[in-house]
């Protein structure tokens, strides 16, 4: 079950878990929107290129991207030939309103012969983007990484208690001459966990190197 307090405590953010699509018609103009998770700018541009190939006959293919931590929390937008501010910014506004990061919405438009005006264009692009976002599954990402732990059997209960206390989780366990665990820890609590672990075991157990830099939802 999602825990909003835990997510906020560890710097969690909402993103998309998959794609969402929507189609909107306004005054005979057709708008087709695609929302997808894209952590980095390069991923966003690949999605735009994919949409351009798919909808090569569209008059405009506009987009908005909100980066996550890997993207430096940056934003990009493109009006793709529409009047300035009528496409990319409304798409970005839909992403902001939905509080979604590390994601892109691309909207292709086919002109239907009736001019919508700047206000009408902005509303149409924003509505198409919002509908695509509403259709996409979501997840919360908590920045963190996997680490290795090796310790004597006598320390297993202590390590398990501290892992739970710091909202970590056990990924893998192996038993041999020593206990070998691979654990995931939120980046926000890693240092505190390592310090308490060293103190509780009198320095007998230490957090090994990071094995995976991805976050977890």
Secondary structure per residue as TSV (DSSP state, phi and psi in degrees):
chain	resnum	aa	ss	phi	psi
A	1	X	-	360.0	139.9
A	2	X	-	-66.1	141.9
A	3	X	-	-123.6	98.0
A	4	X	H	-57.2	-36.8
A	5	X	H	-65.0	-42.7
A	6	X	H	-63.2	-43.4
A	7	X	H	-62.6	-44.6
A	8	X	H	-66.5	-38.9
A	9	X	H	-62.1	-32.3
A	10	X	T	-107.1	19.5
A	11	X	T	69.6	30.2
A	12	X	-	-69.4	153.3
A	13	X	E	-140.7	153.5
A	14	X	E	-88.1	139.1
A	15	X	E	-142.5	-171.9
A	16	X	E	-96.8	142.9
A	17	X	S	-96.3	-4.8
A	18	X	S	-175.1	-170.8
A	19	X	-	-91.7	153.8
A	20	X	E	-135.4	142.3
A	21	X	E	-129.9	151.9
A	22	X	E	-153.8	153.0
A	23	X	E	-131.1	138.6
A	24	X	E	-137.1	139.3
A	25	X	E	-120.0	128.0
A	26	X	E	-133.0	117.3
A	27	X	T	49.3	44.8
A	28	X	T	75.3	-7.0
A	29	X	E	-79.6	141.3
A	30	X	E	-109.8	130.5
A	31	X	E	-120.0	123.4
A	32	X	E	-118.3	120.7
A	33	X	E	-114.0	142.7
A	34	X	E	-130.2	125.8
A	35	X	E	-111.2	136.2
A	36	X	E	-152.3	151.6
A	37	X	E	-70.8	130.3
A	38	X	-	-147.8	100.6
A	39	X	-	-69.8	-38.7
A	40	X	S	-113.2	160.1
A	41	X	H	-58.7	-39.3
A	42	X	H	-60.9	-37.3
A	43	X	H	-65.2	-40.5
A	44	X	H	-62.2	-43.6
A	45	X	H	-68.8	-32.3
A	46	X	H	-65.1	-39.5
A	47	X	H	-64.6	-40.5
A	48	X	H	-63.9	-43.8
A	49	X	H	-62.3	-39.4
A	50	X	H	-61.7	-42.2
A	51	X	H	-68.4	-38.1
A	52	X	H	-61.1	-39.9
A	53	X	H	-68.9	-41.2
A	54	X	H	-68.2	-42.5
A	55	X	T	-112.8	55.6
A	56	X	T	-64.2	-18.8
A	57	X	T	-93.9	0.3
A	58	X	-	-72.1	145.9
A	59	X	S	-73.1	-36.6
A	60	X	E	-137.2	139.3
A	61	X	E	-127.7	103.2
A	62	X	E	-109.5	159.2
A	63	X	E	-153.8	164.2
A	64	X	E	-138.6	140.2
A	65	X	E	-132.5	133.4
A	66	X	E	-116.9	118.4
A	67	X	-	-78.5	159.8
A	68	X	-	-98.3	-158.8
A	69	X	G	-57.5	-40.0
A	70	X	G	-66.1	-25.5
A	71	X	G	-95.1	8.6
A	72	X	T	68.0	21.7
A	73	X	T	57.9	27.5
A	74	X	-	-79.8	167.7
A	75	X	E	-131.6	145.2
A	76	X	E	-133.5	153.1
A	77	X	E	-151.1	155.5
A	78	X	E	-146.1	131.8
A	79	X	-	-88.5	-13.7
A	80	X	T	47.2	45.4
A	81	X	T	95.6	-13.0
A	82	X	S	-72.6	160.1
A	83	X	S	-53.3	141.9
A	84	X	T	-53.1	130.5
A	85	X	T	84.2	1.7
A	86	X	S	-97.1	-8.2
A	87	X	S	-130.3	-64.6
A	88	X	H	-59.7	-43.5
A	89	X	H	-68.8	-43.6
A	90	X	H	-61.1	-34.1
A	91	X	H	-66.0	-45.4
A	92	X	H	-61.4	-39.0
A	93	X	H	-60.6	-36.3
A	94	X	H	-65.8	-40.3
A	95	X	H	-63.8	-43.4
A	96	X	H	-64.6	-44.2
A	97	X	H	-61.7	-37.4
A	98	X	T	-78.5	-7.3
A	99	X	T	57.3	45.1
A	100	X	-	-109.8	131.1
A	101	X	-	-120.6	172.1
A	102	X	S	52.7	46.7
A	103	X	E	-151.6	158.1
A	104	X	E	-130.5	143.5
A	105	X	E	-120.5	126.2
A	106	X	E	-112.6	132.9
A	107	X	E	-124.8	120.9
A	108	X	E	-96.9	139.7
A	109	X	E	-127.3	134.6
A	110	X	E	-110.3	122.1
A	111	X	-	-71.7	132.2
A	112	X	-	-100.1	5.9
A	113	X	S	100.2	-9.8
A	114	X	S	-116.3	122.0
A	115	X	-	-70.6	134.8
A	116	X	-	-94.6	-13.7
A	117	X	H	76.8	163.3
A	118	X	H	-63.7	-41.0
A	119	X	H	-64.7	-43.5
A	120	X	H	-65.8	-39.0
A	121	X	H	-62.6	-47.2
A	122	X	H	-58.7	-43.9
A	123	X	H	-65.8	-39.0
A	124	X	H	-68.3	-46.2
A	125	X	H	-63.3	-42.1
A	126	X	H	-64.3	-41.3
A	127	X	H	-66.8	-40.6
A	128	X	H	-64.3	-42.8
A	129	X	H	-63.4	-44.4
A	130	X	H	-62.5	-38.2
A	131	X	H	-67.5	-39.4
A	132	X	H	-65.9	-40.8
A	133	X	H	-64.1	-39.5
A	134	X	H	-65.0	-27.1
A	135	X	H	-85.4	-10.3
A	136	X	S	-93.0	139.8
A	137	X	-	-69.3	154.7
A	138	X	E	-125.8	159.9
A	139	X	E	-150.1	161.8
A	140	X	E	-107.3	131.7
A	141	X	E	-105.7	129.4
A	142	X	B	-110.9	116.4
A	143	X	-	-58.7	131.9
A	144	X	E	-174.0	-175.7
A	145	X	E	-155.3	164.2
A	146	X	E	-92.6	146.4
A	147	X	E	-137.8	160.8
A	148	X	E	-104.6	145.0
A	149	X	E	-134.0	136.2
A	150	X	E	-129.6	132.1
A	151	X	E	-159.6	164.1
A	152	X	-	-72.0	153.8
A	153	X	G	-55.6	-32.0
A	154	X	G	-64.0	-20.5
A	155	X	G	-95.7	-0.6
A	156	X	H	-60.6	-45.1
A	157	X	H	-64.1	-40.0
A	158	X	H	-63.5	-45.6
A	159	X	H	-63.3	-42.6
A	160	X	H	-61.8	-41.8
A	161	X	H	-62.5	-45.9
A	162	X	H	-67.5	-36.3
A	163	X	H	-62.4	-43.9
A	164	X	H	-66.3	-40.7
A	165	X	H	-60.0	-33.3
A	166	X	T	-103.1	20.5
A	167	X	T	60.3	29.3
A	168	X	-	-88.6	179.8
A	169	X	E	-148.5	150.9
A	170	X	E	-82.7	124.8
A	171	X	E	-95.4	-42.6
A	172	X	E	-154.8	145.5
A	173	X	E	-134.4	142.1
A	174	X	E	-134.3	142.5
A	175	X	E	-120.2	126.7
A	176	X	S	-147.7	-138.7
A	177	X	S	-57.5	-31.7
A	178	X	S	-128.1	168.1
A	179	X	E	-84.7	132.9
A	180	X	E	-121.4	117.1
A	181	X	E	-117.0	143.1
A	182	X	E	-110.4	123.1
A	183	X	E	-125.1	155.2
A	184	X	E	-109.7	135.2
A	185	X	E	-131.0	139.8
A	186	X	E	-61.8	140.5
A	187	X	H	-57.4	-34.3
A	188	X	H	-67.0	-22.5
A	189	X	H	-115.7	2.2
A	190	X	H	-58.9	-48.6
A	191	X	H	-63.7	-41.6
A	192	X	H	-65.2	-41.4
A	193	X	H	-60.5	-46.7
A	194	X	H	-60.9	-41.1
A	195	X	H	-66.1	-45.1
A	196	X	H	-68.5	-33.6
A	197	X	H	-64.5	-46.0
A	198	X	H	-62.6	-39.8
A	199	X	H	-68.7	-44.1
A	200	X	H	-68.9	-25.5
A	201	X	T	-110.6	13.9
A	202	X	T	55.0	38.1
A	203	X	T	80.3	4.6
A	204	X	S	-76.3	-22.3
A	205	X	-	-124.2	130.2
A	206	X	-	-130.2	152.9
A	207	X	-	-79.4	122.1
A	208	X	-	-80.5	-173.7
A	209	X	-	-64.5	156.8
A	210	X	E	-66.2	137.1
A	211	X	E	-109.8	-14.4
A	212	X	E	-156.5	127.9
A	213	X	-	-95.1	6.0
A	214	X	-	-82.1	154.3
A	215	X	-	-81.8	179.3
A	216	X	B	-141.9	142.7
A	217	X	-	-105.0	360.0
